[in-house]
Amino acid sequence: MPRLTLPTTMVRDSYLVGEAEGAMQDGLSAGWLEAATAAFAGFVEQRRAVRELWGVPVTELWFLDESEYLGTVLIRHRLTPALERAGGHIGYHVVPSQRRRGHATQMLAQAPGGLPAIRAGRGPGHLPRGQPGLAAGDRSQRRCPCPDR
């Protein structure tokens, strides 16, 4: 059964292929993958740490089925006014070839909570807002393993 975990070097090839596929499908640049490919262990080490993105601390989790990378969940520890309007506490994406299989619902169901009034954001190519979140059920009592910031 797929599970959320901190980023790991064990899925190097699958991660790089999945992210390249996602960038192509969503019309985004994949230029950052060259650096990730060249020094994947260092890339993973950076992704395992709490980082500042969008002006807030963020924890990144990968959704894996054994050695296959399926997608990413980003947990924003707090929201800016802009993120309150669009983005929310949780952002996620699923590798395009893995979409429409219930992975987004599973990812959101497994995502740690403990954040007040969690709002989920999403990227292009996903179900209409709220469907995976509604299917994932109430997450208000789950605790985030993320360091307090």
N, C-alpha and C positions, 0 to 999 in steps of 0.2 A: 504494500500500500504506500503511495506517495506520502512524503512528509516534509514539513518545513524544517530547515536547519540553517545554521550559520553557513556562509559560503565556504567551500572546500575545494582543494586542488584535485580531488578524486573525480570530478566531472569536467575536467578541462576541455576535452574535445567536444563533448556534448554542449557545454556552455557556449563555447565560441561559435559552433555551428548554429545553435539556437538563437543567439543574439544577432548574428549576421542575418539570419532568416527574418528575424523580427524587424531589423533596421530596413531591410529591403522591402518587406511587406508594408511597413508603415511609412515608407518614404523618408527615413531618417539617415543621417550620416553614420557610417560604420567605421570611420577613421580611427576612433578610439580603440578599436579592437586590435590594431597593429601593436600598440604598446602593451595591451593586455596579453597578447599572444607571445610577445618577446620575453615578458617577465611575469608569467602567470602567478607564480607563488607570491610575489610582492603585491600584485594586483588583488589577490584573494585576501592577503593580510590587511590591506587597506579597506576592503569591503567588509571585513569582519568587525572592524572598529566602528564605534559611533562616529558618524561624520556630520558635518554641517552642510545641509542642502536647503535651498529655499529660505535661508535665514533661520533654520531650526535644526536641532539635533535629530538625526535619522539613524535607525537601525535597519540593516538589510538582511533579509532571509531568502534563501533559495528553496524552491519546491522541487524535490528530487524523488525519482522512483529508482531506487538503488543507485546505479551509476548514470542515470539519464536526467539531465537538467530539463525541467518543464516550465519554469517561470520564476518570477521574483516578487516578493512582497517588501514594500518599504513602509516602515512604521515611523511616523513623525511624532516626536514626543510632545510637541505642542503646536499650536496653529498661529500663524500670523493672520491679520484681517484678510489678506488675499487668499490664503489657504482655507479660511473659513468659507469663502465664497465658492472656491473651486480648488479641489485637491483633497482636502480632508486629512484625517490622521493616517489613513492607509491608502497607499497606491499599489498597484499590482499590474503585472502583464504576464501573459502566457505565450510561449513559443507558438507562432502561427500554425504549424503542423499539429500542435497539441490542443488547439482551441476546439470548442463545442463538444468537449468530453466531460464536462463537470469539474475540471481542474480549478477554475476560478472559485467556484463554490467551496471546494475542499480547502483551497488556500485560505480563504477568508474564515472558514470555520475553525481552522487550526491556528490562525493568527492570534497572538496573545493580545488580550485586552487590557483592562485596568485604566483605560483612558476615559475621561468623562465624555458622554455623548459622542461616541466614535462616529466619524464620518468617513466613508470610503470613497476614494477617487478611483479613476480608471483611465486607461489609455485608449488609443484608437483601436477599432476592430473588436471590441468586446460587446457583451450583451447590453441592452439599455440599462441605464443607471438603476441600481437597486436590486435587480434580479438575483445576481449571485449573493449579494448581501442578505437579502430576504431569505433565500434558500439556506444560507449558512446558519440562521437562527440567532438568538440572543447571545451576545458575547460580552455583556457588561460585567460579568463577574470574573473573567479571565485576567490573569496577571501578566504583565509584560516583563520578560527577563531583561529588559533594556535598563541600563544604568540611569538613575534619575539625573536630569539636567535642568 
